[in-house]
Amino acid sequence: MSPLLPTSQRPQHLRPWDWTVPRVAVFLFLFALGTLLWLLHRQEIEEQKATLINDMLWVEQNLDFQLSRHQEQLQQLAQDYFAGELAGPRFDPHARSLMLNSPGMVKLLILDEGGALLRGAPGTVTDDIGGIAPRPEPSKQAYILSNSTGKAAFSPPYPDEGEFSFDLVVPYFRDSQLIGTIMATFSIRKLIAEQVPWWFAERYRLSVTDAGGAVLGSKSNLKAGKETLDYQIPFEPPGHGLLLVANAYRTQTGLWRNALAVIIVGLAIAVLGSLWSLRRHVQKRLEAEQALSREHAFRKAMEDSLFTGLRARDLDGRIIYVNPAFCRMTGFSASELVGLSPPMPYWVPEEYDATLTAHQKVLAGLAPSEGVELPLQRKNGERFDALIYEAPLIDAEGRHTGWMGSVLDVTERKRAEELSRQQQEKLQFTARLVTMGEMASTLAHELNQPLSAISSYTTGCINRLDAGDLPRNELREALGKLAAQAQRAGRVIRRIYDFVRRSEPQRAPCNVNEIIEDATGLIEADARKGGVRIVQDLFSPLPEILADRVMIEQVLLNLMRNGMEAMQATSSDRKQLIVSTILDEKGILVSVADHGSGIAQEAAAHLFEPFFSTKPEGMGMGLNICRSIIEFHKGRMWVDANPEGGTVFRFTLPREEA
């Protein structure tokens, strides 16, 4: 952790207990959930078992009731039959009605006191107990038992036509004398099928089994599946070891419950996994926060150590951040500045409109890349010059949220620049005086010629006037020549005066070709003296540009004098100085080419440096001043080798037409 961040603000590491509690809570939740599901399952089984017992008791009672009712119906049939009320054709309809209303009954026999068959249903039944067509042994046992006891008896189950059946034997006595017997045969399968209700069959599988467990008949609407519960109860009557067995199968309800349990357990496992993932995420987040805190502390220390003022504004122009350097620069504290909207307290009142315009340009995204200079004021009213660079403020999601301004106090720099400018002007003026001093003898000769001519013409005119023989036309001609020589002298003096007079740099509309002609006029005498021929190759017409005429003329004079001096050892037929201009889309290119000895490559790299000169008596400031003048005009200056021998100095002037 960075020592620059206060302890109270440092992110804390996770303690083991912070993750133990959630894990234990999840495990306890799973245990409680499992216990609850087990208890619910046990409760469901108990409830299902209780329901099964109740349903079985109901079925058993219903079967018992039906068999008891059948017994009563058979006793009534015996009484009616042996009383003679069902003799003849009346028996068959009554017997069929009885069988239709007696579920499970498949056969009905009426026997006399000796067991001989008297009547039967359905149809004609020829069987009898005695042996014409012997009955199954269980039927004979029930017949013997009922006759001996005088009560109804049920036979053990026996197979009959692919099914299992049992007989109900009801004897009829009159005055303690056996008159006859009624024997009804019941199909176990049909009895169960007709007496077990549908709702019971939807829940369970009901079976009738013998003492050995063999299934004699069953009914169920359930698909075979895994048994969950079973319950059995004696089938009394008919007895003889018969049992009613109900089996409950697993239903869809249990499947959904188990599926829900699996889903809940899966969700709990997912919660554990999420907790583990969250733990890793939180650990990484804490590490990121620690790294961010260290980075923040580092950047805060950097910002606090800057001398450049930083000021952030939102898209509406409100200040949202200032660094200590900006506070020191303006004298206002961060609490006084943050949240303010224009006008700002550090704006200069008399420059309010210009400052507001610059502010609006920034908010519109039109801030100049080179920055903008504005006067600002401190809290105590002191004024200072500020250079402000604005850049978009982009957040972590790439959204433009405002503007970040870098504010530099350039007051001292501007003072130094002003002092440098003044010194440069003095140096340029001195250089012009030096140039004129070096050209003094030539200029004196240039002035002496027109002055001598003026003196000669004046003396001649006076003498002719004294003689009285000067015609008027000759006088006019002589005076015209006098005026021409005076104008020639005046042009020389004007050029010298314009060149050496001290004035502030002033860019005004001018023509470069005219400046070249004036410079040529000043140096032409030196050129004739040195045997140099000046050739002008000027593009015409050239547009006027904004430039300081005297400064450009000073550059041309310096380059032309250097070219003439470089050709001192050149043969007279090659002493040619070519001054040319070219116009292109970027501006005007001016070239001064000589046919001198040229410049060594190692010297060319330092040619424009101050105090570097290739001439023994040179000060090394001429070319440096020339480059400064061209750069002041936003141009560029360089040197090339002349393919024909010698050197070519070139400079450009941007096309800023007046």
N, C-alpha and C positions, 0 to 999 in steps of 0.2 A: 504494500500500500504506500502510495506517495506520501511523504511527510508534509507536503504542502496542503493536504486535505485535512480538515479538522476530524478528530476521532469520532465525534458524534455523527459525522456525515459519511463515515466509511461503511460500505456494505458488510454485513455480518455473514460468516460462514454458517451453513446448515449444521445443526446439532443432530447426532444420531437419534435422539428422542423425538425429533420433529417428524421422522419417518416411521419410527417404531409404533407410535400411537395409531396412525392410520392403518398400518398393516394389521396390528392386533385387532383393531375395530372391525376390519373386513373379515378376518378369520372368525371372530366371535359372531359376526353377522351370519357367516356361512354355517357355523355350528348351530346357532339358534334357528336358522332356516331349516337345516336338516332335521333338527329335533322336532320342529313344528310340523314339517311334512310327515315325519314318522308318526307323530301323535295323531295327525289328521288321518293318516292311512289306517292306524289302529282303530280310531274312532269310526271310520267309514266301514271297516270290516265288522266291528261290533254291531253297528247299526244295520249293516247288510245281513248279518247273521240273525239279529233279532227280527228283522223283517221276514227273513226266510222261514224262521220258526213259526211266526204268526201266520204267514201264507200257507205253510204246510198244515198247520192245525186247522185252518179254514178248509183246505181241500179235503183233509181226512174227515172232518165233520160233515162236509157236503156229501162225500162218498158214503159215509155211514148212514146219513139221512136218506140218501137215495136207495140204498140197499134195504134199509128198514121199511121204506115206503113200498118197495117192490114186494117185500115179505107180506106186508099188510094187503097189498093188491092181490097176491096169490092166494092168501087165506080167504079173501072175499070171493075170488073166482071159484075156489073149491066149494065154498058154502053155496054159491049160486048154482054151480054145476050139479052138485050132488042133490040139491033141493029140486032139481028138475026145471029150473028157470032158463037154462041155456041148452035145452035139448033141441035136437034137430039142427035146422039151418041157422039158428040164432047164435051158435057157438063161434062159428068162423069170424063174423064181423067183430064180435066182442074180443076174440083172441087177437085179431090183427090190430085193433085199436090199442089193446093193452101193450103189445110189442112195440108199436110206434111211439108210445109215450113212456116206454121203459128203456132208457139209454143202455146199450150194451147187451140187451137181451136178444139172442139169436135163435132160440128154440124153446118151445113150450110143449110139455107132455102132461097128459092126465092118465093116471094109472088107477086100476081098481085095487081092492084090498089084497089081492094076490100078486100085484105087480104087473098085471096084464095091461097093455095099452088100450085106452078107451078112445081118446082123441089126441090130436097133435097139431101144432102150427109151427112153421108155415106148411101148408099142403097136408098131404097124408103121410104120417110118420108111422112106420111099421115096427120100429124098434120097441123092445120092451125089456124089462129088467131080467126076465126069466131066461132069456137066452136065444130067442129066435134070431135076434141080431144083438149080441151081448153089448151092454154099455161098458164104458171104461171102468176099471176097478175102482177109481176114486168115486164114481157116481154110485156104484153099488154100496160102498162104505157109507156114504152120506144117506142113502136110502134106508139101510139097515139101522143106522144111528137114529134117524128121525122117527122111524116106526117104533123103535124100542123106547125112546124117551118121550115120544108124543110132542116133540117140539121141532121147529124148523132147524135144518142143519145145512152147512156149506161143505161142499166136497173140496178136497185138495185140488190144485190146478193140474190140468192134464193137457197134452197136445191134441188139437182137433182141427183137421184140415189146414195145417200149416200155422195155426195160431194156438195160443194157450187160452183155455177156458176153465171155468169152474161152474158147478151146479148148485142151485138153491132148491132144497127139497122141503116142501111144506106138507105134512100129513093132515088129514081131516078126520076127526073123531066125532061120533055121535053116540051119546050115552056110553062113553068109554069104549066104544067099539070102532075100530079103524074102518072107515068107509072107503077111502081112496087117498091118493097122493098126487100133489101137483109138483112137477119137476121143471124148473126153468134153467136153461143154459145161458151163461153170460160170457162174452168175449172180453178178455182183459184189455186188449188193444182198443176195441170199440168203446168199452166203458171209460177208459182213460181219455180217449179222444173226444168223447161227447160230454164228459163231466168236468174236465179241466178247462177253466175259462181261458180266453185268449191272453188276457193280461198276465196270467201266471206263466203261460207258455212263452211270453215275450221276455220274461225274466229268468226262467229256470228251465231245466230239462227234468221232467218228472218220469220216473221209471218205477215199475213194479218188479221186484226181484224175489226169488225164492230163498230158502235158507242157505243154499249154496252160493248165492250171489248171482245166479243166472238171471238175465233180464227177460221177463215174460212179456213186457209191453212198455212203451214209452211214448212221450209226446214232448215236442220242443219246437219253437220257431227260431231258436238261436243257431248261428253257425258254430260249428265245432271250434273250440279254442281251449285256452288254458283254464282249467278249473280253479276257482278261487275259494269257493265254499261248497260244502255238501251237508245235507241233513237227512236223516231217515227216521221213520216212525212206523210202528207195526200197522199192517193193513187188517184191522179188525172191524167188522167181519170182512172177508171170509176167514182170516186167520191162517192156521196151518203153516206158520213161519213166513208168511208173505210180508214184505216190507215195501213202504212207499219211500222212495229215495229221490231227493231233489238236489240237483247240481247247478250251482251258479257259475257262469263263465265271466271272464274279464270283459268289461264293456268299454265303449269308446270314451266314457267319462274318465276312467282311470288312465287311458292313454293321453288324454288332454292334460290331466293333472301331472302326469309324469313329464310330458313335454314341457309344461309350464315350469316344473321343477328344474328340468335340464336348462331351460332358457334362463331362469333366475341364477342358477349356478354359473352358467356361461357368462351372464352379465357381471356376476361377482368377480369371476376370473378376469373379465375385461376391465373391471374397475381396478383390480390389482395391477394388471398390465398398464393401465392408464396412470395409476399412481407411480409406478416405476418410471414410465416415460416422463411423467410430470416432474419427478424428482431429478431425472437427468436434465430436463429442460430448465428447471429452476437453478440447478447447479451451473449449467452453461450461462444462464441469464445473470446469475450472481458474478460469475467470472467476467462476463461482458460488462456488467455494471462496474466491477472493480477496474477493469481496463479503461472503461469510459471515465471513471473518476480520476484515474491517473492521467489520462489524456486531457481531461478537463483542467486538472490542476496545472499540468504542463503548459497547456495553451493559455490558461489564465495568467500564469507567470510570464509567458511571452508577451501577452497583450499588455500587462501592467508595466513591462520593461520597455515598450515601444515609445518612441518619440512622435510617431505618426498617430494622429487622432483618428479613431474609428467611430463612425456613427451609423447606426442601422435604422431604417425607416420602413414602415409597412406600406402597403399599396395606396393608402389614403394620405401618406405623408407624415404620420405620427411617428415620433421618435420612440423606438423600442429598445435601444441599447446605445450606450456610449462607454468608451474605455477611459481609464484614468488620464491618458495623454490628452484626450479631447477636453476633459474637465479642466486639466491644468491650462490648456490652451485658451479656453473661454472664461475660466474663472467660476463657472457654475458647477454645482455638484450633480451627480447622476440622478438623485431624487428630484432635483429641480428641473431636469431636462426630459427624463423619460415620461412619455405620455403626452408631450406637448405637440400641438399642431401649429402650422404657420399662422401668423408671423412669429419667428423665433426671437428670443431675447438677445441673441448675439448678432442679429441682422443690423446693418447700419441703416438708420432711418432714411437718410437722403438717397441711399441706393436700394430702397425697398422694391421699386418696380423691376429693376434689373435682376435683383436676387430672386424675386417671385417668379420671374420669367424663366430663370435657370432652374428653379425648383420644379416648375410645371413641365419643362422639357425632360427632366429626369423621370418624373412620374409617367410621362408619355413614352418613355423608352428612347428618347432622342439625345441622351447625354453624349457629348463629344468624347471620343476615345482619348484625345490628348488632354482631357481635363478642362476645367474652367477656373479662371482666377476671379475671386470675389473679395472685396474688402469686408472684414468682419470686425466686431468689437467685443472686448472683454467685459466682464461684469463691472469693472471700474471705469468703463468708458474708453479705455485705450484701444486704438484702432490697429489692426494688423492685416496684412495681405495673406490670403489663403489660396492654395491650389487644391482643388477638389476633384478626385477621380471617383466616378460612380460605377458600380457593377451590380448586376442582378443578384438578389438574395434567393437562393434555391434551397428548399428543405430536403429532408432525406427521401421523400417520395418523388422528387423531381418537380415539385410545384413552385412557381414563382410567387414568393410571399412578400417581397419588398425589395429594398435597395440598400446596399452597403457602400458607404462613402469613406474614402481615405482622405483625410484633411492634413495638408502640410502647411506649416507656417513659413511662407517664402519671403517674409519681410526683409530679412538680412540678405537673402539671395538676390532680391530685386535691387537692394542697395548696392550690393557688390556688382551686379550686372550694370547698373547705372554708372557706377564708378569705372567699370571696365569699358563701357561705351564711351564715356568722356575721354578716358585715356586713349582709346582707339581713335577717336576723332582727332585728338591732339597728335597722335602718331601719324595718322593719315595726312593731317595738315603739314606736319613737319616733313613727311616724305614728299609732299608736293613742293614745299619750299626747297628741299634738297634737290629735287628734280629741276626746278627753275634755276637753282644756283649752278647746277652742272651745265644747264643750257644757257647760262647768262651770256657768255661770249658770243654764242651763235645768235641769240635773240638781239644782242646789242648790234651785231652786224646787220641783222634783218631790219632793225629800226634805223640804223645809220644810212642805209641805202635810200629809203624814201625821204628821210630828213635831208640828206645831201642833195637829192633831186629837187626837193622843195626850195632849198637854199639857192641852187643854181638857177632854177626857173625864176625865183624872185629877183635875184641879181640881174638876170638878163632882161626881165621886164622893166626894172627900174632904169637900167642903162638905155633902153630903147625909148622909154618915156622921156628921159632927159634929152635925148637926141631929137625928140619930136617927130620921128619918122616911123612910129609903130602904128601899123594899120589896125583898125578895130577887129577885124577877123583874126589876125595873129594874136592880139591880146586875149580874145575869147579862147583861142586854142591853148595858149600858154596857161591861162587861169584854169582851164579844164584839166590839164596835166597836173597842175598844182593840187587841185582837189582830189584827183585820183591817187596821187602819192600820199596825201594826208589821210585819205580813207584807208590806204594800205597800212600806214603806220597805226591808225586807230584800230584796225582789225587785230593787228599783232598785240597791241596794248590790251584790248578787250579780252582776247583769249588768255593772256597772261593773268589779267585781273580776275576773270571768272575762275581760272584754275587755282589761283593761290588764295582767293578770299576765303575767310573762315565763316562757315555757316552750318546750321543744323542739317543733318541728313533729311532730305525731303524727296519723296518719290512722287514724280509728276509725269504726265504723258510726254513721251519723247520718242524719237525715231533713232534706232541704233545706227543706221547708215549715216545720218547727219552727225552723230557723235564721232563716228570713225573719221569723217571728213574734217571735223574740227581738230581732232587729235593729230591727224596727218598734217594739217596746217601748222600746228605748233612744232612738230618734229621734222618738218620737211627741210628746214635749213640745215639741221644736223645731218640729215640723210644726204643732202647734196655735198656737204663737207666731207662725209665719209665715203662718198661714191656709191651710196646705196640707192637703188631704185625701188620705190614703194608702188606696188601693184594692188589695186582694189578690185576684188571680184565679189561684188555686192548683189544680193538677191533683191529684186525690185518688182513690185512695191512691197515694202515691209510694213506690217501694222504697227501702230504706236503701242508701246508698253509702258507700264508704270515702273519707273526707275529713277534713281538719283543721277542726273546727267554728269555732274562733276566726278562722282565716284567711278562711273563706268569709263569716263575719259581718262581718269588716273590709271585704271587697270590697263587700258589700251596703250597709253604712253609708256607704262612700265614694261609691258610685253614687247612693244616695238623697239624701245631702247635696248632691252636685253638681246633681241634678235639682231639689231645692228652691231652691237658689241661682239656677238658671237661670230659675225662674218668679217671681222677685221683681217683675218689671215686668208680669207676667201678671194679667189681671183675676181677681177673687176667685172668680168662678163657674167659671173654667177651671183654677184651681190644683188640679190633680189629678195625683197620682203613682201610676202603676199598676205594681204588681209582680206578675209572672205566671210560672208554671212550666208546661212542656209535657213530656210523656214520649213519646219515639219509640224506634225500634230502636237508635239510636246512643247514646242517653243522655238526660240531662235538660237542657232549654234554659231558662235563666232570663233574663227581660227586665225592664228598669227603664225605663219610658217617662215622659217629662215633656212638658209643653206650653209649653216656654220659647221662647227666641228662636232656638234651633238653633245649629249649628256650621257655619262657612264651610267650603267644600269644600277650600280650600288648607290650612286648619288641621286638617282631619280626617286628612290624610295624616301629620301629625306628632304627633297627639294622644297617642300612647302612648310617645313618646320621652322620655328623662329630661330634666328641667329645662325642658320646654316646657309653658307654661300660657297659657290664655286669660284668666285672672284677674290683675288688676294686682298683687295681694298674694300670688298663688300661688307655690309652690316648684316646681311641675311634676313632682312625684314620685308623686302619688297614683295616677293611672291607670297609670303604669309599674309601681308596686308591685302594683296589682290584676292587671295582665296577667301578671306574674311568678308571682303566687299561682295563677292559673288554669292557667298552663302547668306549674307544679309538680304540679298535679293532672291533667296530661295532657289539659287541655281547650283551648278556643280562645275568644278574646274579640275583639269587634269593635263598631263603632258604625254605626247607620243613621239616616236621617232619618225622623222620625215623620210619616206621611201627614196626621195631624190637626194638624201643627205641633209643633215641638220636636225632641227627640232620643230615640232608643231605644238603650240600651246592652244588649248581649246577651253571654252567655257560656254555654259548654256544660261539663258535667261527665260524663265517660264512665260508662257503666252498669257499674260494678264493684260488684255487690251483695255485701253482707257475708255 
